[in-house]
Amino acid sequence: MGVITDKLGADLKQQKDLHTFLENNKDKLLDMNLPKYLDELLAQKKLTKSDVIKKSGLPVTYAYKIFSGQKHTARNRILALAIAMQLSIDETNHLLNHAEHSSLYPRNPWDTIIMYALQRHLSVIETNILLTDAKASPLLE
């Protein structure tokens, strides 16, 4: 976690009143939904939606609905987008959080394979091969 996040966590532990904490820290708290975060990632990494969607292996119409916030989707599909965008593990966990899914957990063998793929910038197809070789369910079927 970052310095600001660590400080917010420490301040929250010491705060007796939640409303005071929220008011005093409103400029530090994120107000970002999934479409905003996806757009921010696209801009940071100089990617286009169409390229990411093509690399993700997701159906085009379905993927555009995820980007626009019209579709709440399964965790594995969010991970396909993360791999297609070549996100770091931290960026992927933030993406999962914005999509209301659990973060990657290194003690979970399936998540470990995803983390390995992210660290090595593997494609969705290469990731699926690793998962299949490990007799785990593929990212996308």
Secondary structure as GFF3:
##gff-version 3
##sequence-region A 1 141
A	DSSP	alpha_helix	3	14	.	.	.	ID=ss1
A	DSSP	alpha_helix	18	24	.	.	.	ID=ss2
A	DSSP	alpha_helix	34	45	.	.	.	ID=ss3
A	DSSP	alpha_helix	49	56	.	.	.	ID=ss4
A	DSSP	alpha_helix	60	68	.	.	.	ID=ss5
A	DSSP	alpha_helix	75	84	.	.	.	ID=ss6
A	DSSP	alpha_helix	89	98	.	.	.	ID=ss7
A	DSSP	alpha_helix	109	119	.	.	.	ID=ss8
A	DSSP	alpha_helix	124	133	.	.	.	ID=ss9
###
